[in-house]
Amino acid sequence: MTTDQSFLADCRARLAFDLLAHTWNAVVLWALRDGPLRHGALRSRIGGISQKVLTETLRRLEFNGLVDRHAHGGAPPRVEYELTALGRSLLPAIDVVGAWAFEHGDDVLAAQDRHTRER
């Protein structure tokens, strides 16, 4: 039996990769980096995300402690979403992955194209 814990389902590294691997999590976190936003403003900033998917993503990020939801009274009531300290701590990792994608994205697309043509 091995003592290597890197492949266990409850490994902390897997948890972090799962958080970053979900299609919209990193995008929403990055969009909130400059401060709180309302749902509509956040959706406009991101583009290409449906209202339903944004709501689901915000709920997931809130569940994981990465985003806080602040409801303000009044008529009409308004809700803002803001990064928690934990959510903010992921921004450097998202920045590094984004920089990698900017530098190597064309290479990945070319590899996908070559693979598709060879089949």
C-alpha positions as CSV (number, residue, x, y, z in Angstrom):
1,M,0.0,0.0,0.0
2,T,1.3,3.4,-0.9
3,T,1.3,6.5,1.4
4,D,1.0,8.8,-1.6
5,Q,-2.2,10.8,-0.9
6,S,-2.2,12.7,-4.2
7,F,-4.9,10.5,-5.9
8,L,-7.4,10.3,-3.1
9,A,-10.9,11.7,-3.8
10,D,-10.7,14.0,-0.8
11,C,-7.2,15.4,-1.6
12,R,-7.0,19.1,-1.0
13,A,-5.2,19.6,-4.3
14,R,-8.1,17.9,-6.1
15,L,-10.5,20.3,-4.3
16,A,-8.6,23.3,-5.6
17,F,-8.4,22.0,-9.1
18,D,-12.1,21.2,-9.1
19,L,-12.9,24.7,-8.1
20,L,-10.7,26.2,-10.9
21,A,-11.7,23.6,-13.5
22,H,-15.4,24.3,-13.5
23,T,-16.2,26.3,-16.6
24,W,-17.4,29.5,-15.0
25,N,-15.9,29.6,-11.5
26,A,-12.6,31.3,-12.4
27,V,-14.3,33.7,-14.8
28,V,-16.8,34.9,-12.2
29,L,-14.1,35.2,-9.6
30,W,-11.9,37.2,-12.0
31,A,-14.9,39.5,-12.9
32,L,-15.4,40.3,-9.2
33,R,-11.7,41.2,-8.6
34,D,-12.4,45.0,-8.6
35,G,-15.2,44.9,-6.1
36,P,-18.8,44.0,-5.6
37,L,-21.2,43.8,-8.5
38,R,-24.9,43.2,-8.9
39,H,-26.0,40.2,-11.0
40,G,-26.8,42.2,-14.1
41,A,-23.6,44.1,-14.1
42,L,-21.6,40.9,-13.5
43,R,-23.4,39.2,-16.4
44,S,-22.6,42.2,-18.6
45,R,-18.9,42.1,-17.6
46,I,-18.6,38.4,-18.4
47,G,-20.6,38.1,-21.6
48,G,-21.7,34.7,-23.0
49,I,-23.1,33.4,-19.7
50,S,-26.8,32.8,-19.2
51,Q,-28.7,34.2,-16.2
52,K,-29.3,30.7,-15.0
53,V,-25.7,29.6,-15.2
54,L,-24.5,32.7,-13.5
55,T,-26.9,32.2,-10.7
56,E,-25.8,28.6,-10.3
57,T,-22.1,29.6,-10.4
58,L,-22.6,32.3,-7.8
59,R,-24.4,29.8,-5.5
60,R,-21.6,27.3,-5.9
61,L,-19.0,29.9,-5.2
62,E,-20.9,31.1,-2.1
63,F,-21.3,27.5,-0.9
64,N,-17.5,27.1,-1.2
65,G,-16.8,30.3,0.7
66,L,-15.4,32.2,-2.2
67,V,-18.2,34.8,-2.7
68,D,-20.4,36.6,-0.3
69,R,-24.0,37.6,-1.3
70,H,-25.2,40.9,0.2
71,A,-28.9,41.7,0.1
72,H,-29.8,45.3,0.5
73,G,-33.3,46.4,1.4
74,G,-35.3,49.0,-0.3
75,A,-37.5,49.2,-3.3
76,P,-36.6,47.4,-5.3
77,P,-34.3,45.2,-3.2
78,R,-30.8,44.8,-4.6
79,V,-28.2,42.1,-4.2
80,E,-24.5,42.4,-4.7
81,Y,-21.8,39.7,-4.9
82,E,-18.3,40.2,-3.5
83,L,-15.2,38.1,-3.2
84,T,-14.4,36.8,0.2
85,A,-10.8,36.8,1.4
86,L,-10.7,33.1,0.4
87,G,-12.0,33.9,-3.0
88,R,-9.5,36.8,-3.4
89,S,-6.7,34.4,-2.5
90,L,-7.4,32.4,-5.7
91,L,-6.9,35.4,-8.0
92,P,-3.1,35.0,-8.3
93,A,-3.6,31.3,-9.4
94,I,-6.3,32.4,-11.9
95,D,-3.9,35.1,-13.2
96,V,-1.1,32.6,-13.8
97,V,-3.4,30.2,-15.6
98,G,-4.7,33.1,-17.7
99,A,-1.2,34.1,-18.6
100,W,-0.4,30.6,-19.6
101,A,-3.5,30.4,-21.8
102,F,-2.6,33.7,-23.4
103,E,1.0,32.5,-24.1
104,H,0.1,28.9,-25.2
105,G,-3.6,29.1,-26.3
106,D,-2.6,29.1,-30.0
107,D,-0.4,26.1,-29.5
108,V,-3.3,24.2,-27.9
109,L,-5.7,25.1,-30.7
110,A,-3.2,24.1,-33.3
111,A,-2.7,20.7,-31.6
112,Q,-6.5,20.2,-31.5
113,D,-6.7,21.1,-35.2
114,R,-3.9,18.7,-36.1
115,H,-5.5,15.9,-34.1
116,T,-8.9,16.5,-35.8
117,R,-7.3,16.5,-39.3
118,E,-5.4,13.3,-38.6
119,R,-8.5,11.3,-37.7
